[in-house]
Amino acid sequence: MSTSSRFLFSNGVVLHSSDAPPITTFLESHPGAYTTTRTHNNASCLLFWERHVKRLAESIRILSNSTPQLLFKQNNSSMIMHSLPQFTMGPFRALVNDSMSKVLPIAMKERRSEGEELSVTTLVSGNIERLSGIGNVDYDDDDDGRVCQALDVYVYVGGYVVPAFGVRGNGARLAMVGRGRDVANAKYSDWVRLRKPLEKLRPFAVTELLLSNDGDQILEGCVTNFFVVCRKDIDEAKGDYLNDHNDTCAFEVQTAPIGDGVLPGIIRQIVIEVCLSKGISFREVAPSWSKHETWEEAFITNSLRLLQHVETILVPSSWESIISKTWEEISWEEKQFKQDGPGMITALIQKEIMERAILEGFPLCDAV
């Protein structure tokens, strides 16, 4: 849950709440790659910041090489054909952290309460004018710095109250409503605009919309990665595991692979690492709605909520029928999970994520 306080570092100036637009308005009006994280432990550190910076750089590389119009500001109607030269992480990290240092101290000082965390969105756009002026580069440290001069960095900070994990009624309610994203392996701001038409298909009380290309295999949510916890088949489980619902060996965690067209989410990767380290069976395969009877638990992840258990999932009875309809006109099938809160596997993974949040927290004093 966000609060009304917000700050935006833009063009060397920090804009305060009255001058800073809402985050969705800001993202819609600025092309580029972006990432969002938040502070943790009473705003003492940024969650998984090094991972976010690396993915931000990778998103810039992908957009620059494949769809530069999603990265560069377009000052005329002509198609943008520019791409950025290669750059290394050192100068890029310094560029991003320097921008962070301009706005985070102000946001920290004006936090509304000790219990409030901060959401931090960093967006990077390509600047065509400066790109055309950097000339040829040889990829040494000095040239990396020159390449980074062709990037505009914006940092948007808002207050964030972390929802309690595992509280009854605090789970996610999902509905599958649209096709997967283009260039899904990069996180880019234009997706905020592109996903708007899906809102007409959002059923009442649904908190997140799921994406699928065929109405069966679920890829991800609009702003989350999606996971299910399945009972294993008899051939896979062997022995008494099927009858022991307190044994992690009876279950398998599934999520769609990156190659199917999903965002390589930061928390998604951490879930994979947790499953491997704890001996929880894990498979990168798109969860199939036709097998939803085997789903014992489900959860979604993103970098603000980290992990949220799923209470219900709605899927159209006819996938083809959703194109020209509103949610009231669609016939829905529903999966309702038995637990009042997160199941055993979900709770175990969430606990491990929180422990890693402490180990990988980036001290805020280092960012400012």
N, C-alpha and C positions, 0 to 999 in steps of 0.2 A: 504494500500500500504506500503510495507516495503522498507527500505533503505539499503544501503550497509554496514553500521556499525553494527558489531555484536561481542558479547563477550560470552564465554562459561566457566563456572566454572566446572572443571572436575578433579577428583582426587586431590583436594586441590590446584589446580593451575587455574588461570584465563588466558584463551587463548584469544588473541585479533583477530581482523578481519582477518588478513593475515593467522592466524593459525586455526581459527574456521571454520569448514565446513558449507555449507548451512544447514538450519534447517532440510530439508527433508532428506539429507544425514545423518545427525546426528541421527535422529529418526530411520531411517532404520537400522542403525548399532548398536543400543542399545535397547535391549528388556526392557520392563517395562511399568508401568502405568505413565501417564503424564497428565498435564493440562496446558492450555495456557490462559493467561489474558493479560491485558495491563494497562498502566498508564492512568490517566485522569487528566484534568485540569492542563495542562503544567507540567506533570510528578510530581504532588504533592501527588498523592495517587494511590494505586492499586485498580482496580475495583473488588469488591465482593470477596476479597482475602480469607476471612474466609470460604466462601462457596466452593471455589476452593480447599482449604486444606482438607476440610471434604470429598469432592468427591474424591480427590486423595487417601486418606486413604481408602475409600470404594472400589475404583477400585483395590487397592492392595489386599484388603481382598478377593474380588471376584476372581481375577486372581489366587491368592495363593491357594484358595480352589478348583477351577474348572479347570484351565488351567495354571499350574505353568510354563510351557514352554514359556508362553508369558511374564512372569515376571522375571525369573532367567536367568542369563548369562549361556550359555551352553558351557562348555569347552571340551566336548567330544560328541560322537554321541549317547550316551545312553539317554534314555528318563528321563527327570527330574521328580522326584516324590516328591520333597520337598514341604512343605507348611510352611508358617510363623506361629508362635504362635500368639495368640491374643495380640494386643497392644492398648493402650489408646492414646487419642489425644494429651495430654500434651507433652510427650517426642517427639512424631512425629512432632508436630508443631514446637517445638524448633529445631529439626534437620533440617527441611526444611528452617526455617527462618535464621538459622545460615549460611546455604549455600547461601541464598539470600544476606546476609550481606557482603559476600565476593566479589560479582560481581556487585551489583547494584550501589554502590558508584562510581565505575570506569565508568560504563555506563552513569551514570548521569553527571559525569564530562566531558565526551567526546560527549555528545549530540550535534548534528550538528546545531540545531537551537532551539530557544525558543518554536517554535510551534510544535516541534517533540515530539511525545510520544514514549514510549518504549513497545515493546511486550516482554512478559516474559513467557517462557516455562520451567516448572519444571518437570523433569523425574526422577522416582525412580525405580531402578532395585534391584532385590534380589541377594545377594551374597552368593552362596552355601558354600564356604569355611568358611566364618564367621558364617553362620547359624549353621553349624555342630559343631562349637566350643562354642556355647553359653550354651549348656547343657539344663537341665530342668529348667523351669521357673514357678514361683508361682503367676505371674501377679501383683506384687506390683510395686511401682514406679521404684525401682532399676532394676527390671527385664524388665520393659518396655524399659528402656534405653538400656539394653543388646539386646533386640529384635531389636531395631532400629539400633544397630551396624551391623546387617545383611543386611542393606539397603545402597545402593549407591545412592547419590543424585546429579543430574546434573541440572544446571540452565543455560539456554540459553537466552540471551537478545539481541534484535535487535531494530533498529529504526523503528518507525511506524508512517506514516502520515494518520490521520483519514479521510476517505472520507466524503464529505459533505452529509448529509441526505436530501432526498427529491428533489435532483436536477434532472431535466429531463435528461433521458439517463443514469442515475446512478443507475438504478434498476438492479435486478438480472434476468438473462436469464437461465432457467433451462431445463434439459432434463432427462427423466427417462430411466436409462440404465442398471441397475443391481439389484441383489438380496440383501437382508438385511444382516447385519453383524452377525457373530457368537459372542457370549459374548458381545452383544451390550450394556449391562448396565454398562460396564467398558470402560474407555478410555485408549487404549493401543497403543504403538508405532508401532507394526507390521501392523496395519491397513494402515499405509502409503505405505507399500510394497504391501499388499493384494489388494488395490484399483487400483493399476497401470494398470491392464488389462482393466479396464473400460474406460481408456483414449482413446482407439481406437474407442469407440462409442460416443465420445464427438463431437457433431455437431459444426460447425464453429460459433464462437461468444458466445457460451454457457459458462456461468461463474460458474455453479455448477451442479453436477450430482445427480439425485434423485434415491432412492432405493425402490424397491417393490418386493414382493415375488410372486405376481400373475399378474402384469401388470395393476392392477386397484387400489388397496389400496396403497397409498404412505406412506412410513414409515418415511424417513428422507433424508437429503442430505449426501454426503460423509463427509462433514465437518460442517454441519449445522443441525438444527431442522427446520421442515417445517410446516407452518400454512396456513390455508385458512380462509377467512371470507365469510360465506354463507348467502344468503337470507333465512330467516326462512320459513318453510312450512306454509300454511294458517292456519292449525289446531294449530300450535304452536304459531304463531304470534298474531292471533286474532285481531279484530278491524282494525284500520287504519294504523297500523305500516307498512304493506306491501307497502303502497303508500307514506310513509314518509322516504325517503332515508337519512334524516338527523337525524333520531332517532336511537340510538344504540340498542333499543329493537327489531328492525327489523332484526338484524343480530346475527349470532352465529360464534364464533371462534372455529376451530377444529384443533387438532393435534393428531398424533398416540400415544396411551398409551405406557408406558414403557414396559408393558407385551407383546406387539407385537414385541419387538426387536428394541428399539431405545435408543440412549444415553440420560441419564437424564441430559440434558444440563443445565448449570447455568442460562442462559438467558431464556431458556424454562420455568424453574420453576418460574422465575420472571414474565414472561408473564401471567402465570396462576394466580399468586398472584395479578397482576394488574387487570386482568379481574374480579376476585372476588371482589376486593375492589371498582371497578368503576361500578359494576352492569352490566358488559358485559357478555352475555350468552357465556358459554364455555363448550365444550364437548371433552373428550379424546376419539376420535375415528379416525381411519385412514381415511384421506380424500380420497374419492372414485372418480376416474377419470370419471366414468360413470355418475357422478352428477356434472361435472365441469361447466355445464350451470348455476348452482346456485352460483358459486363462484364470488363474487364481488371484492374481494381483495385477495392477498396472500403475505406472507412475510417469510423470513428465518432469523434465529438467530444464532449467535455464539459470543464468548467472545471477539473477536477483533472488528468486525463491529457492534456488539450488534444487531441491527435490520436493515434489508434491504428489501425494497418493491420489489415485483416481477413484471416484465414487461411481460414476456412470459414463457409458459411451453410447451415443446415438449414431446409427448408420442408416442412410436411405435404403428403403426396400428395393427401389429401382435407381441405379446410379445414373442412367441416362435421363431420368426425369428431372434432375435437379437444375438443369441449365437455365430454364426459363421460368422457374417457380420461386416462390417465397417459402420460408420455412413452414408456414401454416398449411401450405398446399402439399407438402411432402409427407408420405407415409414413412414412419421411422421404426426401425428395429432397435431394441435397447438391451444393453448388457449392464446389469447392476451387480456390483461386487458385494460379497456377503459381509465383509468386515465393516465395522463402524469407523475404523481408522485405517492406518497403513498395516499391511500384512507383515508377516515375519521377515521375508526377504527384503521388502521395501524398507522396513525399519532398520534392518542390519546395514543396508547400503547407506542409508541416510546418516547413521551414526558414524560410519567410516569416513564419509565425505566431510562431516564436521571436524573430525580429528585431523584430516588432511588440510582443512581450511586453516587450522592453527599452524601446522607445519609449513605451509606454503604461503602464509599471509605476508604481504609486502608491507613492511613498516611504513606508516604514513609519513613519518619524519624523513624517510629516504625519497619519497615522491615530492616533497615540498621543500 
